[in-house]
Every structure is written in C-alpha cells, then in structure tokens.
Amino acid sequence: MATEDLVRAELQQLHAENVSPGMAAVALDLARALDGWDAPTAKAVVARELRSIMSDLRKLAPIGEEGDALDELTRKREARRRSA
C-alpha cells in the first residue's frame, strides 16, 4: 500500500480535514512526494516533515466517542446491576 493511501486513511480517522484542512493537504502532498522519490536524502527530509505534521494533527484530533477501558468497565458494571 502506498504511503499516500495510508496517510489518507489516517487523516480520515483523525477528521483532520475538518480540524486543519491546510495541514491535512500538506500531509497528503508530502506523502505523494515520499512515494515518488527514490533519493534517500530527499525521502528522509520528507519523511521527517510528514512525521511532524502527522504528530501535530494527532494532537488536534477530536476525542473519539469509542471511550476507554474505564468507560468499558462502567458499562459492564451497569449491565450487571441491571441484570441483578
């Protein structure tokens, strides 16, 4: 799978185009460039910048509705109380 495809999928998961459309567009451009170049030095520079932008986008991403382990424990406890 191409880097662009992987980055695009992560951007969708992070809702990055809603949060920071400019940074999302730059990330896709960098991913395309990374896929298109063979020069190791150029790839290293592009990869470093892509990593930095993706890190920033992850920090800006809205918190998901999936919850965490504590939410799961709370749901299980409530289910046990209802069934008792």
C-alpha positions in Angstrom: 0.0 0.0 0.0 1.3 3.4 -0.9 2.2 6.0 1.8 -0.4 8.4 0.4 -3.1 5.8 0.9 -2.0 5.1 4.5 -1.8 8.8 5.3 -5.2 9.5 3.7 -6.8 6.7 5.8 -5.3 8.1 9.0 -6.4 11.7 8.1 -9.9 10.4 7.7 -9.8 8.6 11.0 -8.5 11.8 12.7 -11.1 14.0 10.9 -8.0 16.2 10.0 -9.7 17.8 7.1 -12.3 19.3 9.4 -9.8 20.3 12.1 -7.0 21.6 10.0 -7.5 21.3 6.2 -4.3 23.1 5.3 -2.1 20.8 7.4 -4.0 17.8 6.0 -3.4 18.9 2.4 0.3 19.4 3.1 0.5 15.9 4.7 -1.0 14.4 1.5 1.4 16.3 -0.7 4.3 15.1 1.4 3.0 11.5 1.3 2.8 11.8 -2.5 6.3 13.2 -2.7 7.6 10.4 -0.5 6.0 7.8 -2.8 7.5 9.5 -5.9 11.1 10.0 -4.9 13.9 7.5 -4.9 16.7 9.6 -3.4 17.3 8.5 0.2 18.2 12.0 1.4 15.1 13.6 -0.1 13.0 10.8 1.3 14.4 11.3 4.8 13.7 15.0 4.8 10.1 14.5 3.5 9.5 11.7 6.0 10.7 13.8 8.9 8.3 16.7 7.9 5.4 14.2 7.3 6.0 12.7 10.7 6.0 16.2 12.3 2.8 17.2 10.6 1.0 13.9 11.4 2.1 14.3 15.1 0.5 17.7 15.2 -2.7 16.5 13.5 -3.0 13.7 16.0 -2.8 16.2 18.9 -5.5 18.3 17.2 -7.8 15.4 16.6 -11.1 15.4 18.4 -11.5 12.8 21.1 -13.4 9.8 19.7 -16.7 8.5 21.1 -15.4 5.0 21.5 -14.3 5.5 25.1 -11.5 3.9 27.0 -11.1 1.0 29.3 -12.7 2.8 32.2 -15.8 3.5 30.2 -16.0 -0.2 29.3 -15.7 -1.2 32.9 -18.5 1.2 33.8 -20.8 -0.2 31.1 -20.1 -3.7 32.3 -20.9 -2.7 35.9 -24.1 -1.1 34.9 -25.2 -4.2 32.9 -24.5 -6.4 35.9 -26.6 -4.1 38.2 -29.5 -4.2 35.7 -29.4 -8.0 35.5 -29.3 -8.4 39.2 
